[in-house]
Amino acid sequence: MVGIPPEVQQFCIEHNLSGALSLAQEFVKRCFSGIRAIKLRLVVDPEDDEKWIEINITVPDTDNFLTEYNNYTRLLVAEIPWPARNMLRFNFSFA
């Protein structure tokens, strides 16, 4: 498992997201090949104070990335209901 920052842990407790976050991390590991890093952080929108957890991965730039991303999205939508799914957002960078 990825180290979970204290502010992310607290947000999960407040919004009952621990199970959803664990599932999302499992889906990331299952769907993406060559993951170099996974980082979690709590993001606060400065305009409206909306908060969410960002799951940020670093992966190689491969021809399979779009397929892997689509597989991840299918699993996320199928297994994590709204509004929890909206509080878990995905971001990536290539390395």
C-alpha positions, 0 to 999 in steps of 0.5 A: 500500500501507498503511504497515506498522508495524515490529512488524506487519512482524516478526509477518508474518515470524515467521508467514509472513503477508506474502502473506496481509496483502497479499491482505487489503489488496487485498481491502479496497481492492477491496470497500469504497468511499470508504475514508478510512483504512486502519491496521494494528496488532499487537494482543496479548490481555492475557489469553492473549498471543494476537497478531493483526494488526488491519486497521482501516478508516474508511469512510462509513456507507452502505447498501452497507456490509454487502454490501461487508463480506460480499464482503470476507469471502467473498474472505478465506475463499476465498483465505487459509487457516486459521490465517493468516486468524485472525491477520488481523482486521478492524475498522472505523469510520464517518466 
